[in-house]
Amino acid sequence: MTMPNRAHLRRAAFGLAVICGMLVMSPAAASRTRAQSPAPTAGEPPLTFEVSSIKLNHAADNRVGIRFAPGRFTATGVPLKMLITLAYNVRPFQVSGGPNWINTDKYDIDAKMPDGLDDQLKNLPDDQRRAKYDSLVQSLLADRFQLKVSHETKEGPVYNLEVAKNGPLIHESKAGDLGDNGIKGPDGKPIHGNFMRMMPGELVGTAVPIQFLAQELSMQTGRKVIDQTGLKGNYDFDLKWSPDPGMMGGDPPGAGPGPGSDAGPPPDASGPSIFTALQEQLRLKLESSKGPIEMLVIQSVEKPSEN
């Protein structure tokens, strides 16, 4: 999968699809994205690539790409911290420690799986296959970047997603409604099923549970968001706001799509904040609170030797 810009990659994980410059996520992929990787089975050796090449990327644009192709893993222009969030299935704000270069240095990676491994993984259920892919990348990071991490849970600031005054203004999906939010594939036809489309300043959901809206709001606000709405079932929504560059979902000043990307027009800078948009457009709200936050702590890491 080739990502058009950094804002899209922040919300990437193995199992996503990019369609016409938009990031489209199925709920199955979303649930995998937000869950930490399971520990390997006792006595089971970690999966490793047969050979890997890592080089610094000196390109001036912000284009990045991450892909598992048959028998290979490739990454282009990707900072190490992004690889860590993908390999361990955590959000950026859940990663602590490490030198600044893990955010700024960009790498190109080409890694080959052992012969026959890809065929073995194809026969596994989706979640197990993605866990194996995660294990491969974790081993790569440990071997080439000497990455060592630990897990801890701490009390910290969170947001509770709650129903605002006068009740929710959000449409519950029915079987015949799937695709009504206009998520279309390369052929121009609506994609039927459960999907979220994420672009700067816009989040569109088609037949998705509220918990997935909460998970994406977590990425946009830089805090864990806990679904306290009590809303069951699947919903359609189209939320538009003006991104705050200081939040996790916004690009820093000057950042933008690389040449030739199809990310669409920039969001209206005079539009509402995500907090205001949530209340006005969906009649939901975010309330500050305290809660447990699962953290991935970088114990040690080194720049890789290029080859």
C-alpha positions as CSV (number, residue, x, y, z in Angstrom):
1,M,0.0,0.0,0.0
2,T,1.4,3.4,-0.9
3,M,0.6,6.3,1.3
4,P,0.2,9.8,-0.2
5,N,1.4,11.8,2.8
6,R,2.4,11.6,6.4
7,A,-1.0,12.4,7.8
8,H,-2.3,9.3,6.1
9,L,0.5,7.1,7.3
10,R,-0.1,8.1,10.9
11,R,-3.3,6.1,10.7
12,A,-1.8,3.2,8.7
13,A,-1.3,-0.4,9.7
14,F,-0.9,-3.6,7.8
15,G,-4.3,-4.4,6.3
16,L,-5.4,-1.0,5.2
17,A,-6.1,0.1,1.7
18,V,-5.5,3.4,0.0
19,I,-8.1,4.3,-2.7
20,C,-7.7,7.4,-4.8
21,G,-5.5,9.1,-2.2
22,M,-7.8,8.3,0.7
23,L,-7.1,6.0,3.5
24,V,-9.8,3.4,3.8
25,M,-10.0,1.1,6.8
26,S,-12.3,-1.8,7.5
27,P,-13.4,-2.3,11.2
28,A,-11.5,-5.6,11.2
29,A,-8.3,-3.7,10.3
30,A,-9.1,-0.9,12.7
31,S,-9.5,-3.3,15.7
32,R,-6.2,-4.8,14.8
33,T,-4.6,-1.4,14.5
34,R,-5.5,-0.3,18.0
35,A,-4.6,-3.6,19.8
36,Q,-1.1,-4.3,20.9
37,S,0.6,-7.3,19.4
38,P,0.1,-10.6,21.3
39,A,3.2,-12.1,22.9
40,P,4.7,-15.0,20.9
41,T,3.7,-18.5,21.9
42,A,6.0,-20.0,24.5
43,G,8.8,-21.9,22.9
44,E,8.0,-20.5,19.4
45,P,11.0,-18.8,17.9
46,P,10.4,-15.2,16.6
47,L,9.9,-14.9,12.8
48,T,12.8,-13.2,11.0
49,F,13.5,-12.0,7.5
50,E,16.1,-13.9,5.5
51,V,17.9,-10.7,4.5
52,S,17.2,-7.0,4.7
53,S,18.5,-3.8,3.2
54,I,18.2,-0.4,5.1
55,K,19.2,3.0,3.7
56,L,18.6,6.6,4.7
57,N,16.1,8.3,2.5
58,H,17.2,11.9,1.5
59,A,14.2,12.8,-0.6
60,A,12.8,16.3,0.1
61,D,9.1,15.3,-0.2
62,N,6.9,13.7,2.4
63,R,5.9,10.7,0.4
64,V,6.0,7.5,2.3
65,G,5.1,3.9,1.5
66,I,4.8,0.6,3.4
67,R,3.9,-2.7,1.8
68,F,3.9,-6.4,2.4
69,A,4.2,-7.9,-1.1
70,P,4.5,-11.6,-1.7
71,G,7.6,-12.7,0.1
72,R,8.8,-9.2,0.8
73,F,8.4,-6.2,3.1
74,T,9.2,-2.7,1.7
75,A,9.1,0.7,3.3
76,T,10.0,4.1,1.6
77,G,10.8,7.3,3.4
78,V,9.5,6.1,6.8
79,P,10.7,7.3,10.2
80,L,11.6,4.7,12.7
81,K,8.8,5.8,15.1
82,M,6.2,5.2,12.5
83,L,7.6,1.7,12.0
84,I,7.4,1.1,15.7
85,T,3.8,2.2,15.9
86,L,2.9,-0.1,13.1
87,A,4.9,-3.1,14.3
88,Y,3.5,-2.9,17.9
89,N,0.0,-1.6,17.0
90,V,0.1,1.5,19.2
91,R,-0.7,5.1,18.6
92,P,2.2,7.6,18.4
93,F,1.4,9.1,21.8
94,Q,1.7,5.7,23.3
95,V,5.4,5.5,22.5
96,S,7.8,7.2,24.9
97,G,11.6,7.5,25.1
98,G,14.1,7.3,22.3
99,P,16.3,10.0,20.6
100,N,14.8,12.6,18.3
101,W,16.2,11.0,15.2
102,I,13.5,8.3,15.4
103,N,11.1,11.0,14.3
104,T,13.2,12.8,11.8
105,D,15.5,10.3,9.9
106,K,13.7,8.6,7.1
107,Y,14.5,5.1,5.9
108,D,14.1,2.9,2.8
109,I,13.8,-0.8,3.7
110,D,13.6,-3.9,1.5
111,A,13.4,-7.2,3.4
112,K,13.0,-10.7,2.1
113,M,11.0,-13.5,3.9
114,P,12.4,-17.0,4.1
115,D,11.3,-19.2,1.2
116,G,7.9,-20.6,1.7
117,L,6.9,-18.5,4.7
118,D,4.5,-16.3,2.7
119,D,2.6,-19.3,1.5
120,Q,2.3,-20.6,5.1
121,L,1.0,-17.2,6.3
122,K,-1.6,-17.1,3.6
123,N,-3.4,-20.1,5.2
124,L,-3.8,-18.4,8.6
125,P,-6.8,-16.3,9.7
126,D,-6.5,-12.6,9.1
127,D,-5.6,-11.7,12.7
128,Q,-3.0,-14.4,13.1
129,R,-1.5,-13.5,9.8
130,R,-1.2,-9.9,10.7
131,A,0.3,-10.8,14.0
132,K,3.0,-12.8,12.2
133,Y,3.7,-9.8,9.9
134,D,4.1,-7.7,13.1
135,S,6.5,-10.2,14.5
136,L,8.6,-10.1,11.4
137,V,8.9,-6.3,11.6
138,Q,9.6,-6.4,15.3
139,S,12.4,-8.8,14.7
140,L,13.8,-6.5,12.0
141,L,13.7,-3.5,14.3
142,A,15.4,-5.5,17.1
143,D,18.1,-6.8,14.8
144,R,18.9,-3.8,12.6
145,F,18.1,-0.9,15.0
146,Q,18.9,-2.8,18.2
147,L,15.5,-1.7,19.5
148,K,14.5,-2.8,23.0
149,V,11.2,-1.9,24.4
150,S,9.1,-2.6,27.5
151,H,5.3,-2.3,28.2
152,E,3.8,-0.4,31.1
153,T,0.4,1.1,32.0
154,K,0.1,4.5,33.6
155,E,-2.7,6.8,34.7
156,G,-3.0,9.8,32.4
157,P,-5.4,12.2,30.6
158,V,-8.0,10.6,28.4
159,Y,-11.2,11.8,26.7
160,N,-14.6,10.1,27.3
161,L,-16.8,10.2,24.2
162,E,-20.3,10.9,25.4
163,V,-23.7,11.8,23.9
164,A,-24.3,15.6,24.0
165,K,-27.4,17.5,24.9
166,N,-30.6,16.6,22.9
167,G,-29.2,13.2,21.9
168,P,-27.0,12.0,19.1
169,L,-27.3,13.3,15.6
170,I,-25.9,10.3,13.8
171,H,-27.5,7.9,11.4
172,E,-27.7,4.2,12.2
173,S,-26.9,2.1,9.2
174,K,-29.3,-0.5,7.7
175,A,-28.3,-3.2,5.3
176,G,-29.5,-1.2,2.3
177,D,-27.6,1.9,3.4
178,L,-24.1,0.5,3.0
179,G,-22.0,2.7,0.7
180,D,-24.3,5.7,1.1
181,N,-21.5,7.9,2.3
182,G,-19.9,7.8,-1.1
183,I,-16.7,5.8,-0.5
184,K,-15.8,4.7,-4.0
185,G,-13.1,2.5,-5.5
186,P,-10.9,3.1,-8.5
187,D,-13.7,2.1,-10.8
188,G,-15.9,4.9,-9.4
189,K,-18.4,2.5,-7.9
190,P,-19.4,2.6,-4.2
191,I,-17.6,0.3,-1.8
192,H,-20.2,-1.8,0.0
193,G,-19.4,-2.9,3.5
194,N,-18.0,-1.4,6.7
195,F,-15.4,1.3,6.0
196,M,-13.9,4.5,7.3
197,R,-12.3,7.1,5.0
198,M,-9.8,9.4,6.6
199,M,-8.5,12.6,5.0
200,P,-7.1,15.8,6.6
201,G,-10.0,17.5,8.3
202,E,-12.6,14.8,7.4
203,L,-13.6,11.4,8.7
204,V,-16.4,9.5,6.9
205,G,-17.8,6.3,8.4
206,T,-20.0,3.8,6.6
207,A,-21.7,1.2,8.8
208,V,-19.1,1.2,11.6
209,P,-19.4,0.9,15.4
210,I,-19.0,4.0,17.5
211,Q,-15.9,2.5,19.1
212,F,-14.0,3.0,15.8
213,L,-15.0,6.6,15.7
214,A,-13.6,6.8,19.2
215,Q,-10.3,5.2,18.1
216,E,-9.8,7.6,15.2
217,L,-10.7,10.6,17.5
218,S,-7.9,9.3,19.7
219,M,-5.5,9.7,16.8
220,Q,-6.7,13.2,16.0
221,T,-6.6,14.5,19.6
222,G,-3.4,12.7,20.8
223,R,-5.3,11.2,23.8
224,K,-6.9,7.9,24.4
225,V,-10.7,8.2,23.7
226,I,-13.0,5.9,25.6
227,D,-16.5,5.2,24.1
228,Q,-19.0,6.1,26.8
229,T,-22.0,6.8,24.4
230,G,-23.8,3.5,25.0
231,L,-24.7,3.6,21.3
232,K,-24.9,0.1,19.8
233,G,-25.0,-1.0,16.2
234,N,-23.3,0.5,13.2
235,Y,-23.5,4.1,12.0
236,D,-22.9,6.4,9.0
237,F,-21.3,9.8,9.7
238,D,-19.4,12.5,7.9
239,L,-17.3,14.7,10.3
240,K,-15.5,17.8,9.0
241,W,-13.3,20.1,10.9
242,S,-10.2,22.3,10.7
243,P,-7.1,20.2,11.8
244,D,-5.0,21.6,14.6
245,P,-1.3,21.2,13.6
246,G,-0.5,20.6,17.3
247,M,-2.6,17.5,17.4
248,M,-1.5,14.0,16.3
249,G,-3.8,14.1,13.3
250,G,-2.6,17.3,11.9
251,D,0.6,17.9,9.8
252,P,3.2,20.3,11.1
253,P,3.4,23.6,9.4
254,G,4.8,23.3,5.9
255,A,4.1,19.6,5.6
256,G,1.9,18.4,2.9
257,P,1.3,15.8,0.2
258,G,4.2,14.9,-2.0
259,P,4.3,15.5,-5.7
260,G,1.5,13.8,-7.6
261,S,-0.6,12.8,-4.6
262,D,-4.3,12.9,-4.8
263,A,-5.2,14.0,-1.3
264,G,-7.9,16.4,-2.3
265,P,-8.2,20.1,-1.4
266,P,-6.9,21.2,2.0
267,P,-9.5,21.6,4.7
268,D,-11.0,25.0,5.5
269,A,-8.7,26.7,8.0
270,S,-11.6,28.8,9.3
271,G,-13.7,25.7,10.0
272,P,-14.6,24.4,13.5
273,S,-12.3,22.5,15.8
274,I,-12.8,18.8,16.0
275,F,-14.4,19.3,19.4
276,T,-16.9,21.8,18.1
277,A,-17.6,19.8,14.9
278,L,-18.3,16.7,16.9
279,Q,-21.0,18.5,19.0
280,E,-22.5,20.5,16.1
281,Q,-22.5,17.8,13.4
282,L,-22.9,14.5,15.4
283,R,-24.1,15.8,18.8
284,L,-21.4,13.9,20.6
285,K,-18.8,15.4,22.9
286,L,-15.4,14.7,24.4
287,E,-15.0,15.2,28.1
288,S,-11.6,15.3,29.8
289,S,-11.0,12.5,32.3
290,K,-8.3,10.3,33.8
291,G,-7.7,6.6,32.8
292,P,-5.2,3.9,32.2
293,I,-2.9,4.3,29.1
294,E,-0.9,1.4,27.7
295,M,2.6,2.6,26.9
296,L,5.5,1.3,24.8
297,V,8.7,2.5,26.3
298,I,11.9,2.6,24.2
299,Q,14.7,1.3,26.4
300,S,17.5,1.5,23.8
301,V,17.9,2.0,20.0
302,E,20.7,2.6,17.6
303,K,21.0,3.9,14.0
304,P,21.4,1.0,11.6
305,S,24.4,0.4,9.5
306,E,23.4,1.0,5.8
307,N,23.6,-1.8,3.3
